[in-house]
Amino acid sequence: MKKNRRKNTTTSNQGITLIALIITIIVMLILVGVTINVALQGGLFTTAKEAVKQTQIAQVKEMIVSDILTKQTQKRRRRYNKRRVKRDIREIF
């Protein structure tokens, strides 16, 4: 009699595991579908590309300012204080 109880328990456990697996797969497919939809129609990739462009522009500006200030410092051979640096940067941009 004990063997019959174990078989029933094992069979029902396997059924529950299979159902849990199927439900998990369905939930994951729904999440993937929603994520792809939001990414494509929400403009996520467009926004990311625009952010990359703006970052590159800011890096180039920073390099230009740094180069100009370095050259001006070499010409003048004097120390810069914060006020002079700010003034020169405002003149550049």
TAMO-V794514 format. One record per helix or strand of 3 or more residues. SS is the DSSP state (a for helix, b for strand). FROM is the first residue (numbers start at 1). TO is the last residue. If there is no record, write none. Layout:
((SS FROM TO) (SS FROM TO))
This chain:
((a 2 41) (a 44 76) (a 82 92))
